[in-house]
Amino acid sequence: MFSSTKAGHISHIVTTALLGQVVSSGLTPPDPSKIEHYGQLIIQALVALVTIWATVRKALQKPVEVVPQEKTGNSSAGSNGNGAE
């Protein structure tokens, strides 16, 4: 890793300095408009995924069978169905 010669030490220092410049310039935060743009793209992607998932889920559901209800004989006795007389 470290060289024992003077040229090796100097090259190590220069390389480290260059890498430090590249890393520090790459870590600068983007401007707020880029952040807002990426946020909107992420939200649109999430909405699209949820919409697709709901559509597929709805398409794969089994149809609900309607069961006819039996009529009770109490309705013809003059009752209005709410229990009050």
C-alpha positions in Angstrom: 0.0 0.0 0.0 2.7 2.5 1.0 5.8 2.7 -1.1 9.2 3.0 0.5 10.5 5.5 -2.0 10.0 9.2 -2.2 8.3 9.0 -5.5 5.9 6.4 -4.1 5.0 8.6 -1.2 4.4 11.6 -3.5 2.3 9.6 -5.9 0.3 8.2 -3.0 -0.4 11.8 -1.7 -1.3 13.0 -5.2 -3.6 10.1 -5.8 -5.3 10.5 -2.5 -5.8 14.2 -3.1 -7.3 13.5 -6.6 -9.6 10.9 -5.2 -10.6 13.2 -2.4 -11.6 15.9 -4.9 -13.6 13.4 -7.0 -15.4 12.1 -4.0 -16.1 15.5 -2.5 -17.4 16.9 -5.8 -19.6 13.8 -6.2 -21.1 14.2 -2.8 -22.4 17.7 -3.3 -26.2 17.8 -2.9 -28.3 18.4 -6.0 -30.4 21.5 -6.4 -34.0 21.5 -5.0 -35.6 21.3 -8.4 -33.8 18.0 -9.2 -34.9 16.6 -5.8 -38.5 17.7 -6.5 -38.3 16.1 -10.0 -37.0 12.8 -8.7 -39.6 12.8 -5.9 -42.4 13.3 -8.4 -41.0 10.4 -10.5 -40.9 8.1 -7.5 -44.5 9.0 -6.5 -45.7 8.4 -10.1 -43.9 5.0 -10.1 -45.6 4.0 -6.8 -49.0 5.1 -8.0 -48.5 3.1 -11.3 -47.5 0.0 -9.3 -50.4 0.2 -6.9 -52.8 0.7 -9.9 -51.4 -2.3 -11.7 -51.5 -4.4 -8.6 -55.2 -3.4 -7.9 -56.2 -4.1 -11.5 -54.6 -7.5 -11.5 -56.0 -8.4 -8.1 -59.5 -7.3 -9.3 -59.2 -9.4 -12.4 -58.1 -12.5 -10.5 -61.0 -12.4 -8.0 -63.6 -15.1 -8.2 -67.1 -13.8 -9.0 -69.4 -13.7 -6.1 -72.4 -16.0 -6.4 -75.7 -14.3 -5.4 -77.7 -16.6 -3.1 -81.4 -15.9 -3.3 -82.9 -15.1 0.2 -85.9 -17.0 1.4 -89.0 -15.0 2.0 -90.4 -15.2 5.6 -94.1 -15.7 6.3 -94.1 -12.9 8.9 -94.2 -10.1 6.3 -97.8 -11.0 5.3 -99.0 -10.8 8.9 -99.1 -7.0 8.7 -95.7 -6.3 10.3 -93.6 -3.5 8.8 -90.4 -5.4 9.5 -88.9 -3.1 12.1 -90.4 -4.8 15.1 -92.8 -2.0 16.0 -96.5 -2.8 16.1 
